[in-house]
Amino acid sequence: MTEHTGRTTDGAPPHGEREYLPPMAKSWLLPLYDPVSRFLGVGKVHRRLLAQAALQPGQRVLEIGCGTGNLLLEAKAVQPGASVTGLDPDAGALARARRKARRRGLAVDVDRGFADALPYPDDSVDVALSAFMLHHVPAGEREPAVHELLRVLRPGGRLHLVDLDGHEQPGDGHVHPGGGRRTHRGHRHRRMRDHAVDGIDDLLRRAGFPDVAEVATEVRRHTGRITYYRATR
């Protein structure tokens, strides 16, 4: 498969390479990615997303934004009979994913590339997975990325996605001096609020998915509101 190149936001890019946001925002923080993920309870989110996906033997599964491979490897462990591939622009994260796969004896493929230019044929994927990836994509590139997922999914194929949700939620019921009830975006930390994605269901429909469902919502202690979606081609 074609390997796409990329650059990080904390260094000058080689000529011709694209900018991207690394898993921990700065490349030198990558060793902290897995410990922080464990602290945030991301593994539970991954297991819930995989339960929603209900992977079957013989399916071709693609995770976009696979990072260091945690969801990717869990998918293969849950359904060894599936063909599982992960894609990410960060070469360092992919190297960690490969090492973890070797240690666990799990046969997965990892490719370097971008969500808006998937190096896979039309109608070649049964299940696409996306966990906390979309908020890393610049707003103007999100619809092209989702359209690419639609392209590579087979008819009847499904996208299972979870991400920070930017929808405003009722606040604590207190009334502001101006008379309005306080609302919040479901995230206590400013960085989480800034990266939350508004209107994911509308985004999926605009990109061409005819069947989009909001499956579940959780409000978690450290990440705030997250929402699970299912979209069928």
PAVEX-420156 format. One line per 3 residues: number of its first residue (from 1); for each residue z, y, x of N, C-alpha, C. Coordinates in steps of 0.1 Angstrom, whole numbers, always signed. Last residue first. Layout:
NUM) Z,Y,X,Z,Y,X,Z,Y,X | ...
END
This chain:
233) +49,+28,-234,+35,+32,-234,+28,+26,-246 | +81,+40,-242,+71,+29,-242,+57,+34,-242 | +112,+49,-229,+98,+54,-233,+88,+43,-232
230) +145,+56,-232,+135,+45,-231,+122,+51,-236 | +173,+71,-215,+161,+71,-223,+153,+59,-221 | +206,+83,-212,+197,+72,-210,+185,+73,-220
227) +223,+110,-198,+217,+104,-210,+207,+94,-205 | +254,+125,-189,+242,+119,-185,+236,+112,-198 | +277,+151,-183,+269,+144,-193,+256,+138,-187
224) +295,+147,-153,+293,+153,-166,+284,+145,-175 | +302,+136,-129,+288,+141,-130,+286,+148,-143 | +329,+130,-130,+324,+138,-119,+310,+143,-120
221) +334,+117,-155,+343,+127,-150,+337,+136,-139 | +307,+117,-180,+315,+111,-169,+323,+122,-161 | +296,+110,-210,+302,+121,-203,+311,+116,-192
218) +266,+95,-220,+280,+94,-215,+284,+107,-209 | +244,+82,-244,+249,+94,-237,+263,+91,-232 | +214,+63,-251,+229,+65,-251,+232,+77,-242
215) +187,+65,-258,+194,+53,-260,+209,+55,-260 | +162,+82,-272,+174,+85,-265,+184,+73,-268 | +128,+72,-270,+141,+71,-276,+152,+75,-267
212) +94,+75,-276,+105,+79,-268,+118,+78,-276 | +62,+68,-277,+74,+62,-283,+85,+65,-273 | +40,+78,-263,+40,+79,-278,+54,+75,-284
209) +38,+98,-235,+45,+87,-241,+45,+88,-256 | +26,+122,-226,+18,+112,-232,+25,+100,-237 | +40,+143,-217,+32,+136,-207,+24,+125,-213
206) +54,+151,-240,+43,+159,-235,+34,+152,-225 | +73,+130,-240,+63,+131,-250,+51,+139,-246 | +88,+137,-217,+82,+124,-218,+71,+124,-229
203) +98,+162,-225,+89,+161,-213,+82,+148,-214 | +114,+156,-247,+102,+164,-249,+92,+163,-237 | +134,+142,-233,+126,+135,-243,+113,+143,-246
200) +144,+162,-216,+137,+151,-210,+129,+144,-221 | +156,+189,-219,+145,+184,-227,+137,+172,-221 | +167,+199,-187,+166,+201,-201,+154,+194,-207
197) +186,+185,-162,+173,+186,-167,+173,+188,-182 | +208,+198,-137,+206,+191,-150,+192,+194,-155 | +213,+214,-115,+203,+203,-114,+201,+195,-127
194) +233,+231,-123,+220,+237,-118,+209,+226,-118 | +254,+214,-129,+248,+222,-140,+234,+227,-136 | +260,+204,-104,+255,+195,-114,+248,+203,-125
191) +269,+228,-92,+257,+221,-86,+251,+211,-96 | +292,+234,-107,+280,+243,-108,+268,+236,-103 | +308,+210,-127,+305,+215,-113,+292,+223,-114
188) +309,+201,-153,+320,+210,-148,+317,+216,-135 | +286,+198,-177,+288,+196,-163,+298,+206,-158 | +277,+205,-202,+282,+191,-200,+285,+188,-186
185) +272,+231,-206,+260,+222,-204,+265,+208,-200 | +290,+245,-233,+288,+243,-219,+276,+233,-218 | +301,+271,-255,+294,+259,-252,+293,+257,-237
182) +324,+288,-276,+319,+285,-263,+312,+271,-262 | +314,+306,-305,+321,+295,-299,+315,+291,-285 | +315,+342,-306,+308,+329,-306,+316,+318,-300
179) +330,+365,-305,+329,+359,-317,+323,+345,-317 | +336,+378,-281,+324,+383,-289,+322,+376,-302 | +357,+364,-271,+360,+377,-277,+348,+382,-285
176) +351,+329,-282,+350,+340,-273,+353,+354,-279 | +372,+304,-293,+362,+314,-297,+363,+325,-286 | +372,+269,-285,+378,+282,-284,+367,+293,-288
173) +360,+245,-284,+363,+250,-297,+369,+264,-297 | +352,+236,-260,+365,+232,-264,+369,+238,-277 | +317,+232,-268,+328,+234,-258,+341,+229,-264
170) +289,+211,-275,+300,+219,-280,+311,+220,-269 | +263,+214,-250,+271,+206,-259,+283,+215,-264 | +229,+218,-241,+242,+223,-243,+250,+215,-253
167) +212,+195,-219,+214,+200,-233,+228,+206,-234 | +207,+184,-194,+209,+198,-195,+212,+204,-209 | +219,+155,-179,+214,+161,-191,+217,+176,-192
164) +210,+135,-153,+218,+146,-157,+212,+153,-169 | +195,+104,-164,+196,+115,-155,+206,+125,-161 | +176,+74,-166,+189,+80,-168,+189,+92,-159
161) +151,+54,-181,+154,+65,-172,+168,+70,-176 | +125,+31,-182,+140,+33,-185,+145,+43,-175 | +94,+26,-196,+101,+34,-186,+116,+35,-191
158) +74,-3,-203,+85,+7,-206,+90,+14,-194 | +42,-14,-217,+52,-13,-206,+62,-2,-209 | +23,-13,-236,+35,-19,-240,+46,-19,-229
155) -1,-13,-211,+1,-11,-225,+13,-19,-229 | +15,-8,-179,+6,-15,-187,+9,-11,-202 | +19,+22,-159,+24,+12,-168,+13,+5,-176
152) +4,+41,-146,+6,+28,-139,+12,+18,-148 | +4,+63,-164,-8,+57,-159,-6,+43,-154 | +31,+69,-167,+23,+65,-179,+11,+58,-174
149) +36,+79,-142,+43,+67,-146,+35,+61,-158 | +20,+102,-142,+17,+91,-133,+24,+78,-137 | +35,+117,-161,+21,+112,-164,+17,+101,-155
146) +57,+122,-146,+59,+113,-157,+45,+108,-162 | +45,+139,-127,+52,+126,-122,+53,+117,-134 | +36,+160,-142,+27,+152,-135,+33,+139,-131
143) +62,+170,-151,+53,+164,-160,+42,+156,-153 | +74,+178,-126,+80,+167,-134,+70,+161,-144 | +65,+200,-112,+60,+187,-108,+65,+175,-117
140) +79,+222,-120,+65,+222,-122,+58,+208,-119 | +106,+216,-112,+102,+216,-126,+87,+215,-128 | +109,+193,-85,+107,+206,-90,+101,+206,-104
137) +131,+165,-87,+117,+169,-87,+116,+184,-92 | +157,+158,-90,+152,+161,-76,+138,+167,-76 | +159,+151,-116,+164,+164,-113,+161,+168,-98
134) +148,+125,-115,+140,+135,-121,+146,+149,-117 | +167,+106,-105,+156,+111,-97,+149,+123,-102 | +186,+92,-118,+190,+104,-111,+179,+109,-102
131) +165,+66,-119,+180,+69,-120,+183,+81,-112 | +140,+48,-134,+143,+61,-128,+158,+64,-130 | +116,+22,-136,+130,+26,-136,+132,+40,-129
128) +92,+5,-155,+95,+15,-145,+110,+20,-147 | +76,-26,-160,+88,-18,-162,+90,-8,-151 | +50,-34,-153,+56,-37,-166,+68,-29,-170
125) +21,-20,-138,+36,-21,-138,+41,-24,-152 | -6,-15,-139,-2,-25,-130,+13,-28,-130 | -23,+5,-150,-20,-7,-158,-14,-18,-149
122) -39,+16,-120,-36,+18,-134,-32,+5,-140 | -23,+9,-88,-34,+9,-98,-29,+12,-112 | -4,+32,-68,-5,+19,-75,-16,+20,-85
119) +10,+54,-55,-1,+46,-48,-3,+32,-54 | +15,+83,-74,+19,+69,-72,+7,+61,-66 | +21,+112,-73,+9,+106,-67,+12,+91,-64
116) +45,+120,-82,+34,+126,-88,+21,+121,-82 | +64,+108,-65,+63,+104,-79,+51,+109,-86 | +53,+98,-33,+58,+108,-42,+55,+104,-57
113) +63,+75,-7,+54,+82,-15,+61,+92,-25 | +67,+44,+9,+69,+58,+10,+59,+66,+2 | +80,+14,-6,+69,+23,-2,+73,+37,-1
110) +93,-18,-5,+96,-4,-5,+84,+4,+1 | +99,-48,-22,+90,-40,-14,+94,-25,-15 | +122,-75,-17,+117,-64,-24,+107,-56,-16
107) +141,-102,-16,+127,-98,-13,+123,-87,-22 | +173,-104,-2,+165,-101,-14,+151,-96,-10 | +194,-108,+16,+184,-119,+14,+176,-117,+1
104) +212,-89,+23,+214,-96,+10,+204,-107,+7 | +200,-79,+46,+214,-85,+47,+217,-93,+34 | +175,-70,+37,+176,-82,+46,+190,-88,+46
101) +184,-49,+20,+177,-60,+14,+177,-73,+23 | +195,-32,+39,+204,-38,+29,+197,-50,+23 | +171,-25,+53,+182,-32,+60,+192,-39,+50
98) +157,-12,+33,+152,-24,+39,+163,-32,+46 | +173,+10,+28,+171,+1,+18,+166,-13,+23 | +172,+23,+53,+185,+18,+49,+183,+7,+38
95) +145,+31,+52,+150,+22,+62,+163,+16,+59 | +146,+48,+30,+139,+36,+29,+143,+26,+40 | +160,+70,+41,+166,+62,+30,+159,+49,+28
92) +141,+78,+60,+154,+73,+64,+161,+65,+53 | +119,+86,+45,+118,+75,+54,+132,+69,+58 | +116,+96,+13,+125,+98,+24,+125,+85,+33
89) +101,+93,-10,+95,+101,+1,+104,+101,+14 | +99,+61,-25,+107,+73,-22,+100,+80,-11 | +99,+32,-45,+92,+42,-39,+100,+55,-37
86) +102,-4,-48,+108,+9,-48,+100,+19,-41 | +96,-33,-67,+91,-23,-57,+98,-10,-59 | +98,-67,-75,+105,-54,-76,+100,-45,-64
83) +90,-91,-97,+85,-85,-85,+90,-71,-85 | +115,-114,-110,+107,-102,-111,+102,-98,-98 | +133,-135,-106,+119,-138,-109,+110,-126,-111
80) +158,-124,-103,+151,-128,-91,+137,-131,-94 | +175,-101,-118,+163,-109,-122,+155,-113,-110 | +197,-92,-104,+198,-95,-118,+187,-104,-123
77) +186,-87,-79,+197,-96,-80,+198,-101,-94 | +167,-67,-85,+162,-80,-80,+173,-91,-81 | +184,-47,-93,+174,-52,-102,+169,-66,-98
74) +199,-42,-70,+206,-47,-82,+196,-53,-92 | +179,-31,-55,+184,-44,-51,+192,-50,-62 | +174,-7,-69,+163,-16,-66,+168,-30,-63
71) +198,+6,-69,+193,+1,-81,+182,-9,-79 | +199,+10,-39,+210,+4,-47,+205,-1,-61 | +181,+22,-21,+178,+9,-26,+189,+3,-35
68) +183,+47,-11,+187,+37,-2,+187,+23,-9 | +157,+59,-32,+167,+62,-22,+170,+50,-13 | +138,+56,-52,+148,+45,-50,+158,+48,-40
65) +119,+70,-67,+131,+77,-62,+142,+67,-59 | +111,+45,-91,+107,+58,-84,+119,+65,-80 | +107,+11,-92,+117,+22,-93,+111,+34,-85
62) +89,-13,-110,+88,-2,-101,+99,+8,-103 | +82,-46,-115,+92,-36,-118,+90,-25,-106 | +65,-70,-132,+64,-62,-121,+72,-49,-124
59) +78,-101,-144,+75,-87,-146,+73,-80,-133 | +86,-127,-139,+72,-124,-138,+68,-110,-140 | +115,-127,-160,+107,-133,-149,+92,-129,-150
56) +126,-94,-172,+122,-108,-174,+114,-113,-162 | +153,-71,-178,+141,-75,-170,+139,-90,-173 | +166,-51,-196,+164,-65,-199,+152,-71,-191
53) +171,-23,-197,+158,-28,-194,+155,-42,-197 | +199,-23,-203,+189,-17,-213,+175,-22,-210 | +208,-34,-180,+210,-41,-192,+201,-36,-203
50) +200,-13,-162,+194,-26,-161,+196,-35,-174 | +218,+7,-171,+203,+9,-172,+196,-4,-171 | +242,-5,-164,+239,-2,-178,+224,+0,-180
47) +240,-6,-137,+241,-18,-144,+238,-16,-159 | +238,+22,-130,+227,+13,-127,+228,+0,-136 | +264,+29,-138,+252,+35,-145,+240,+26,-143
44) +279,+15,-120,+281,+12,-134,+269,+18,-142 | +271,+28,-96,+268,+14,-98,+269,+10,-113 | +282,+53,-96,+268,+52,-100,+264,+37,-102
41) +307,+63,-92,+306,+53,-101,+291,+50,-105 | +312,+82,-72,+308,+87,-85,+306,+76,-96 | +318,+65,-51,+329,+73,-56,+325,+78,-70
38) +292,+54,-46,+303,+45,-51,+314,+53,-57 | +279,+77,-38,+275,+70,-50,+286,+61,-55 | +293,+82,-14,+294,+92,-25,+290,+85,-38
35) +285,+60,+1,+299,+62,-2,+301,+72,-14 | +256,+65,+2,+262,+53,-5,+277,+55,-8 | +255,+90,+15,+249,+88,+2,+255,+76,-5
32) +263,+96,+41,+273,+97,+30,+268,+93,+16 | +240,+94,+57,+250,+84,+58,+261,+84,+47 | +226,+119,+49,+222,+106,+44,+233,+95,+45
29) +230,+144,+60,+241,+139,+52,+238,+125,+46 | +208,+151,+73,+219,+147,+82,+231,+141,+73 | +191,+160,+53,+189,+147,+59,+201,+142,+67
26) +205,+174,+23,+202,+176,+37,+201,+162,+44 | +205,+162,-3,+201,+176,-1,+198,+179,+13 | +208,+135,-3,+220,+142,-2,+217,+157,+1
23) +180,+127,-5,+190,+122,-14,+203,+130,-14 | +159,+157,+0,+165,+144,+4,+176,+140,-6 | +132,+170,-17,+147,+172,-16,+153,+158,-12
20) +103,+178,+2,+110,+171,-8,+125,+173,-6 | +70,+189,+12,+84,+191,+11,+90,+183,+0 | +45,+170,+29,+50,+177,+18,+65,+179,+19
17) +24,+176,+58,+34,+169,+51,+40,+178,+40 | +6,+192,+74,+0,+183,+63,+11,+175,+55 | +25,+193,+103,+13,+198,+96,+9,+187,+86
14) +60,+187,+98,+48,+185,+105,+36,+189,+97 | +83,+212,+86,+75,+200,+84,+64,+199,+94 | +115,+221,+99,+101,+225,+98,+92,+213,+96
11) +143,+213,+78,+136,+213,+91,+121,+217,+89 | +154,+207,+54,+163,+213,+64,+156,+213,+78 | +140,+195,+35,+141,+209,+33,+149,+215,+44
8) +116,+171,+49,+129,+175,+43,+130,+190,+42 | +84,+158,+40,+93,+165,+49,+106,+168,+42 | +62,+129,+40,+70,+140,+34,+77,+147,+44
5) +34,+107,+32,+43,+114,+41,+51,+125,+34 | +28,+75,+19,+26,+89,+18,+37,+95,+27 | +10,+46,+25,+23,+53,+28,+20,+68,+28
2) -5,+23,+3,-6,+35,+11,+7,+41,+13 | +0,-12,+8,+0,+0,+0,+0,+13,+9
END
